[in-house]
Amino acid sequence: MTPHIHFVRMSRFDVDLFVIGGGSGGVRAARVAASHGAKVAIAEASRWGGTCVIRGCVPKKLMVYASEVSRTLDDARGQGWSIAPASFDWLAFREAKDHEIARLSAGYLERLRAADARIFEGKATLADAHTIEIAGARVTAAHIAIATGSRPIVPDAGTWITSDDAFHLAALPRRLAILGAGYIGVEFAHIFAGFGVAVTLAHRGGVLRGFDPDVSTEVVRGLERHGIRVAAHEDVQAGDFDVRMAAIGRTPASAGLGLAEAGVALDDEGAVVVDEWSRTNVPHVHAIGDVTARVALTPVAIREGHALADTLFGGRPTPIQHHLIPTAVFAQPPAAAVGLSEPAARAAGHDLALFHARFRPMRYALSRRDEQVMMKLVVDRDSDRVLGLHVVGPDAPEIVQAAAIAITMGATKADFDRTFALHPTTAEELVLLR
């Protein structure tokens, strides 16, 4: 049911909105609510910026860029450049990366101050559905938003590190085992292999499960081409490794917030249960981002936070539809997708027309690198509508992000076919598939 909310400041409360969690989703909710005239407070128990900025997307992408250099140098030699053997200084990289993350984290705090949000640094808990306790103080709020994110799952804290720890290693290991072949495991396998580490990636039932099978197959080829050993999970339990890293998923960071005591419903995994308006079962308590375990992606958390603020304070009730979300795995080469995989489309009852391409991109014509681009369009045969796009290869995330606009608008295969190609590019293959 659409909430009928007319924002009127509730003077009996200290603030109109109290956000618990200073990550991407929480900060967006706070800033947008403040822009609508709401009196806002926000608390963060660790560092401003949350998982994405501090221990996720941003530092990981910086590591991807750094680790790609070794392969770029190899390609350059094949293109006529004389380049002396290069070496990598992990500590110098780590210092530069930490400096950039500190800068970004400070930027989050500056933007909150500019929005005139009341800022708390420390662990916040619910005393009741309208009261937050933090650092010995009590703050009352008309609405509370839980945006505390998630934590990595650790099989044995004494034996395994997590991706959180991988950003701060004192030194690069010689031999690294990674357990888990989802986004995080695949990305870190390529990162550390690019830094010269011998990597074994162990999976439980496949690489990138949930992606289209053609994507998974191509990503496995990429792992093996880069010297990464892909193995069953038993193979990393007792092997001779300097470091073992668990990348077996994340769990909602909902414990210790007073949620259960305040009557907020959690599922069996500890995720906060919400509806399409990000409302919990307790009036005036809401939740966004990874703590809800809906779609654990930063842009989704940001959209949820923005929608919540618009709904509560902007006079624009905005539900969230988790549909046609583009996603990328920053493997080397990367993979990206939007829409339905072939198995998911068949399971939904679609009669499919499938269009494939697989080729070596021009950038490797001279270096002769054995690396392929794979593209796949999944099309509903009856309506001609494009249901899904799946790409593995250089610039795949950039290609899919742009194409996602057309697919979200309901583009058909005929729309793709009548679009002029931009030559010579990898992306032109999208409009040439026959």
N, C-alpha and C positions, 0 to 999 in steps of 0.2 A: 504494500500500500504506500502511495506517495505521501511523504510527511508534509503536513501543512504547517510551515514554520514562518512566523513573522518575527524578525529579530528585534527584540526590545531588551535593552540592557537590564539585567536582573540585579538591582542594587543591593539586594540582601547577600550577594556573594562577593567575594574579593575580586574574582575575575569571571569573565564570560566563558573562557576556554582555558583549561590547563592541559598541556600536552606532556606526556611522559615519554621521553625519547627524542634525542636531538640528531637523528639521522635524516636522510633525504625526505622521507614521507612526513615525519613529525615537523621538521623545519618548514616544509611547504605549507602544511596545515596551519601552523602558527602565523606565518607571514601573510598568507591570503586572508585568514580570519582578521588579522590586524588591519589589513587594507580595507576590509569591509566595515571597520569601526569598532570591532570587538576589542575588549580588554583581555589581553592574552598573557599567560605565563607558560614557561617551558622548562623542563628539567632534563639534564643529561648526567648519567652516572659515570661516564668514561670520558670520551673525547667527542667534540662536536663534529658532525659529519657522518657518524654511524659506520655501519659495516662497509658500505660502498666506498666512502672516502678514506677511511682509516685502514681497513683490513680486507678490502674486497676489490671491486671493479677498478678503481683508480690505480692503486699501487700495483695490482696485477697487470694492468695494461702497460704501465711503465716498464715492468719486467718483460712483457712480451716484446715491446719495442727494442729493449736492450739485447734480448736474447736472439732476435732476428739478425743482428749485425753480422754474426759469424757466417750465416748463410749468404747474406748480401755480399760479403767479401769474397766468398767462393764464386758467386755469380760474376762479380766484377772481373775476377781474373780470367774468366771465360770470355769476357767482353773486351779484352785487350789491356786491362789495367795491370801494372806491375805493383803488387802489394806485398810488403814484407809480412812474415808471420806476426799475427796480432795476439795480444794477451788480454784477459779480462780481469779487472780489479773489483772483486765483489764488495769490499769495504767502501771503496770510492763510490760505487753505484748506490750502495745502501745509504750512505750519507746524503747523496744528492736526492734520492727518492724520499727520505725522511724529511728533508728540508721542504720539498714540494708539498708533501702531505700536511706538514705543519702550516704552510701558507694557506692551503685550501681550507683546513679546519678553522683557522682564524677568520677566514672569509665568511664562513657560516655564522660565526658568532657576531661578526660586524653587521651582517645583514639583519640578524635578529634585533640587535640594538637599534639599527636604523628604523626598524618597524615598531620600535617602542615596546617590545615584548619584555616582560619581567622575567629575568633569567635566574635559574637556580642550577648550581653545580653540585650534584650528589644524588643519592638513590632516593627516589620518590616512591611512596606506597599509598594505597587507598585505605583510609580509615572507614569511609563509607562512600556511597555513590556520589557524594558532592564534596568530599573532604580528602585532601592530600596531605600526608605528613612527609616532611623533608628537613633534614638537618635540625631536628628539634622544633621546627616550626609547623604550624598548620595553616593551610590555604584552602579556602572554600571556592568552588567553581560551579557555575551553572552547567557546564559540560566538561567531560574529561575524555581525552583521546589517548589511547594506549598505542604507542609506536616504538616498542622496544626491540623489534627485530628478532633475530635468531642467533643461535650459537652452534658451532660445529659439534658433531657427534664424535666422541673419542672412544674407541674400543677398549683401550687400556692406557690410562694417563701416564703410566710409568714407562711405557714402551713406544708409544706413538706420539708424534707431534701432529698438529693440524695446519691447515692453510694459514691460520692466524700467526702461527709461529714461524712459518716459512719466510715471512717478510723480514725477520730479525735474526736469522741464523748468524752465529759468530763467524762461521766460515762455510764455504761450499763443501758439501760432502763429495767423496769420490764416487760412492755407489749409493743410490737412493731408490727406495721402494715406495711406491704410491699405491695405496689400496683404495679402489673406487675409480670407475671409468666414466663418470658423468662429466659435466662442465668443468668442475674444479680439477679433477684428476687429470683429464686430457690436457687442459691448459698448462698446468704445472709440469707435466711430463715434458712438453715441448720447451717450456721455459728453461728448465734445468738442463735438458739435453743441449740446448743452444749455448749454455754456459760451460759445456764440456763435461757434465756429470753423466755417468753411466746410469740410466734410468730403467727400472722395471715397473710397468704399469699393470696392476692386477685387478681383474674385474670379477664380479659375481653375476654371470649370466649375460654378458655382452657389453659393448662399448656404446655409449650414448643411447641407452635404451629410451624409447619414447620418440626418438627422431625417426624420420623415414629410413627404411633399411638401406637405401642407396647412399644416404648420407653417412650412416654408420660404417658401411663398407669402405667408402672413400676415405674416411677419417682414419680407419685402421691402416689402410695403405700408407697414409701420410705418416703415421706414427712409426711404422716399420721402416719406411724410407729414411727416416731421420735417426735410425739406430736405436729406437726405443723398443725394448722387449715387452711384448704384450703377453700376459700369462694369466692362468687361473689364480684365484685369491690364495689358495693353499701355498703357492710358490713363494710368497713373501713372509710367511709366518716364521720360518726358521733359517732363511738364507743369510749370507754374509753381507750385510748392508751397514753403512755408517749411520744412516738415518732412515726411519720409516715414517711416512706421512699418511694419515688417514684422511680420505676425502669421500666419506660414505654418507654425506648428507648433513643437514642442519636441523635443529629442533627449535621451536618457538621459545623465545626468552620471556616466558610468562611467570616463572616461579618467583616467589618472594615479593610480589607486587601487591599482595592483599586482594587479588581478584576473586579467588574462591570465597574468601571471608566476606567480601562485599556482595556475593551472590552471582558473580559473572560466570556464565557457563563456559567451560573449556571442553574440548574434545579429548579423546583418549591419548592423543599425542601432545596435549598441552596447548593446542592452538586456541585462540579466542574465537568463539563462534559468533559470526556476524551475518547480517543480511546484505542485500545489494546496496544499502545505504550506509554500510559500515556500522550499523547499530548492533549492540549486544542485546541480551535479554533484559538487562538492567537499564531503565530509562536514564538518559543523559550520559551513559558511558558508551564510548565508541572505540573502535580499534581499526588500525590500518597497517598495511605493510606485511612483512614476513611473520609477525606475531600471529597473524590470522591464517597463515599457511594456505592462502588462496593461490596466488602466483608470486613466487619469490624472485621478483625482478625489480630493480631500482625504479625504472620508469613507471612501473605499475604502482609502486608505493607512492611515488610523487603524484600520479593521477588520482589515487585514492585520497591522499591528503588534500589536494586541491578541491576535489568533489565534495569532501566532507565540509570544508570551510564554506564553499558556495552554498551548500544545502542548509547549513545551520545559520549562516550570517549574511549571505549574499542575495537571498531571495531567489535563488536559482536551484531548486531541488535537482540533484544530479546523481542518478544511480550509476553504478559501475557495471559494465558488461565486459567480462573477461573473454573477449572474442577477437580473433585476428591480431594476436600480439606477436610482433616480430621478435625473434630471438637469435642470438649469435653465440657461437663457441669460438673463442680466440685461440684455436689450434693453429698450426702452421703447416699448410694453409688453413685459414679459418673456414668455418661452416656457418650458414645462416638459413633461417626458414621463416615463413609466415603461412598461416593457414593449416589445412589438413594434410597429414601424411597420406600416402597411398592406402595403408591398412585402415587408418581411421576413416577415410572417405568411403572405402568399401563397406566398413562396418556400419556407416550411417546410411547405407542403401543407395549410394550414387552409382550410376553406370558411368564408368570412367573412360576418358581418352587421356593417354599419357604421352608426354613429349620429353625426350631426353637429348642431351648432348654431353660429350666427354672429349676433351681435347687438351693439348699442351698450349698454354698461353704464350703470346709472342714474346713476353719478357724473358722467357727461357730459351728462345730460339738459338741464341749464340752460346749460352753457357751449357745448354743441353741438359739442364736439370730435369730429372725424371719426376715431374710434378704435373698433375692434371687438374683441369677444371671440370666439375660435374654440375650440370644444371638439369632440373626436372620440374616440369609443370604438371600439376594434377588438375584436370578439367572435367567438369560435369558434362557428359556427352549431350544430354537433352537440352540444357540451357546454354551451353557453351561458356558458362561462367568459370573463371579460374578459382579453384578451391584452395590451391596450395602452391607455393614456390619453394624449392629446396636447392641450395647452391653450396658447393664446396670449391674453394679456390681463392686466389688473391682478390682482395676487395669484396669478398662475398657479403660481409655485413653492410657495406655501403650500397651495394647493388640491391639487396633485399629491402633495406630501409626505404629507398626511393620507390621500388616496385610495390611495397606494401600500401602506399597511398592509392595506387590504381586498384589493387585487389580489395582494399577496404571500401572503395567506391563501387565495387561490383563489376570490375572489368571482365570482359569476355576474352576468349582466345582471339576472336576476330579483332578486338581492340588492340591487342598486342601485335597482331599480324599487320595492321594498317599503320602502325607507328614506324616512322623512318629510323633506320639504323644509324648509330654514330660510330663511324669507322676510322681507324681500327681500335676497338675496345673489346674487353671481355664481355661487357654488359650487352653489346649489340646482339649477342646470341639469343637473348630473351625474345627479340622480335623476329628472329630468323628460324626459330624451331618449327619444324614441319613433320 
